[in-house]
Amino acid sequence: MKSKLLLIVFSSVIISSCIKDFTGTITDKEEIEITSDNYLYEGDLYREYLTVEIQNNNTIIEALEKLSLARQLNEIEKEELNNAKDNILSLKDDFDNIIDIVGLRIPKPKPPCPNPTNCDYFNFQNLFISGNAEMINIEAYNTSDKLVPIEIGEFSPYPDLGIPVQVSSFKIESYKQTGLLIKVHVINEDGTERSYFVEGR
């Protein structure tokens, strides 16, 4: 899988949306119809990634703690254990800081999104992202490592929620619902950024 991810990183075609440059052409509320399952929220994708990473680090901790009952851990193993514990704290902090749009005026997409084996990404028509985001790049790949075309429109503020989020049109071509890999890169106004993958199971 590592080799696959490296291949994707080096051969990716970036579909980018620079929010500051957008004129907000979809601000007309009549043109934006939000339903319970026609929008994708980048925060939900990030939650999915963080959940998997937390599980992976917990697996490392459990294995090393079990090993420590049989023998004393060497220095490399101790460092790996401490790193996994630190990672979980950082990942949980990121998880807690995601702006939550669930329970407000638009409900969360049908569960268990965003797992591609159970969620039709090509049914989404709108993309929500945090209001402090300056740029977002999204790429999607099928099981053959072929790029699945995505169209992202111009972002504009969506004040109806009462929280700082932006919305754009979103369209992804139809694909087979197995093994879709989504790469996301977000740059915020303060210069912080994050890159992550969400892999279908």
C-alpha positions in Angstrom: 0.0 0.0 0.0 2.9 2.4 0.7 4.2 2.0 -2.8 0.7 2.7 -4.1 0.4 5.9 -2.1 3.9 7.0 -3.3 2.8 6.4 -6.9 -0.3 8.5 -6.3 1.6 11.3 -4.7 4.1 11.6 -7.6 1.6 11.0 -10.4 -1.3 12.9 -9.1 -3.3 15.4 -11.1 -4.5 18.1 -8.7 -7.9 19.5 -8.9 -7.7 22.7 -6.9 -10.1 25.4 -5.7 -8.6 28.7 -4.5 -11.3 30.1 -2.3 -9.9 33.6 -2.1 -10.1 34.0 -5.8 -13.7 32.9 -6.1 -16.4 35.4 -6.9 -19.1 33.4 -5.1 -21.3 32.7 -8.0 -23.5 30.2 -6.2 -24.6 32.5 -3.4 -28.2 32.4 -4.7 -30.0 30.3 -2.0 -32.5 29.1 -4.6 -29.7 27.4 -6.5 -28.4 25.5 -3.5 -30.7 22.8 -2.4 -29.2 20.9 0.6 -30.7 17.6 1.5 -29.7 14.9 3.9 -27.5 13.0 1.4 -26.5 15.4 -1.4 -23.5 17.1 0.2 -20.0 16.1 1.3 -18.3 17.8 4.2 -14.5 17.8 4.2 -14.6 17.6 8.0 -16.3 14.2 7.7 -13.5 12.9 5.5 -10.9 14.1 8.0 -12.8 12.4 10.8 -12.7 9.2 8.9 -8.9 9.5 8.4 -8.3 10.4 12.1 -10.5 7.5 13.3 -8.4 5.0 11.2 -5.1 6.6 12.4 -6.2 6.4 16.1 -7.1 2.8 15.6 -3.7 2.1 14.0 -1.9 3.7 16.9 -4.0 1.9 19.5 -3.1 -1.4 17.8 0.6 -0.5 18.2 0.2 0.4 21.8 -1.7 -2.8 22.6 0.9 -4.9 20.9 3.8 -3.3 22.6 2.2 -3.3 26.1 1.4 -7.0 25.7 5.0 -7.6 24.7 6.2 -5.6 27.7 4.5 -8.2 29.9 6.7 -10.9 28.5 9.9 -9.0 28.4 11.4 -5.6 28.8 11.1 -3.4 25.8 14.2 -2.2 24.1 14.8 1.5 23.4 13.4 1.4 19.9 10.2 -0.2 21.1 9.9 2.2 24.0 10.2 5.1 21.6 7.6 3.6 19.3 5.2 3.1 22.3 5.7 6.8 23.4 5.3 8.0 19.8 2.0 6.1 19.4 0.7 7.6 22.7 1.7 11.1 21.6 0.1 10.5 18.2 -3.2 9.6 19.7 -3.3 12.7 21.8 -2.6 14.9 18.8 -5.1 13.0 16.6 -7.8 13.3 19.2 -7.1 17.0 19.5 -7.5 17.4 15.8 -10.7 15.3 15.9 -12.2 17.5 18.6 -11.4 20.7 16.7 -13.3 19.8 13.5 -16.3 22.2 13.1 -19.4 20.1 13.5 -22.3 20.8 11.2 -24.3 17.8 12.4 -27.6 18.5 14.1 -27.9 22.0 12.7 -30.0 23.0 9.7 -28.7 20.4 7.4 -28.4 16.8 8.6 -25.3 14.6 8.2 -25.2 12.5 5.0 -26.6 9.0 5.2 -24.4 6.8 7.4 -21.9 5.3 7.2 -20.4 7.9 4.9 -17.7 8.6 3.9 -16.9 4.8 3.5 -17.0 4.4 -0.3 -18.3 0.8 -0.2 -21.5 2.1 1.4 -21.8 5.7 0.2 -22.4 6.9 -3.4 -19.9 9.8 -3.7 -21.3 10.5 -7.2 -24.7 11.4 -5.6 -23.1 14.4 -3.8 -23.8 17.8 -5.4 -22.3 20.2 -2.9 -19.0 20.4 -1.0 -18.7 22.0 2.4 -15.4 23.2 3.9 -14.4 25.2 6.9 -14.7 28.9 6.5 -11.0 29.5 7.3 -9.8 27.3 4.4 -7.9 29.1 1.7 -7.4 26.2 -0.7 -8.6 22.6 -1.1 -7.3 19.9 -3.5 -9.2 16.7 -3.8 -8.2 13.7 -5.9 -9.9 10.4 -6.3 -8.6 7.1 -7.6 -10.2 3.8 -8.5 -8.8 0.4 -7.8 -6.7 0.6 -11.0 -5.0 3.8 -9.7 -6.9 5.7 -12.4 -7.9 9.3 -11.6 -11.7 9.7 -11.2 -12.6 13.1 -12.5 -13.9 15.6 -10.0 -15.4 19.0 -10.7 -15.4 21.6 -7.8 -17.2 24.9 -8.3 -16.5 28.3 -6.8 -16.8 28.5 -3.0 -18.9 31.1 -1.2 -19.8 31.6 2.5 -22.9 29.6 3.7 -24.2 31.7 6.6 -27.4 29.7 7.0 -25.7 27.4 9.4 -24.5 30.1 11.7 -21.0 28.7 11.7 -18.0 29.6 9.4 -18.4 27.2 6.5 -18.2 27.6 2.7 -20.0 25.7 0.0 -19.4 24.9 -3.6 -20.9 22.7 -6.3 -19.3 19.2 -6.4 -19.4 16.5 -9.0 -17.5 13.2 -9.2 -17.8 10.8 -12.1 -19.5 7.4 -11.5 -17.2 4.7 -10.3 -17.3 1.2 -9.0 -18.0 1.3 -5.3 -15.0 -0.6 -4.1 -11.5 0.6 -3.2 -12.0 4.3 -4.0 -9.0 6.3 -2.6 -9.5 10.0 -1.9 -6.5 12.3 -1.3 -7.3 15.6 0.3 -5.0 18.6 0.9 -6.2 21.7 2.7 -4.4 25.0 3.3 -5.9 27.4 5.9 -5.7 31.2 6.0 -3.2 31.0 8.9 -0.8 28.9 6.8 -1.5 25.6 8.5 -2.3 22.7 6.2 -3.1 19.0 6.3 -2.8 16.2 3.8 -4.5 12.8 4.2 -5.9 9.8 2.4 -9.3 8.2 2.9 -9.3 4.7 1.6 -12.4 2.6 1.0 -12.8 -0.7 2.9 
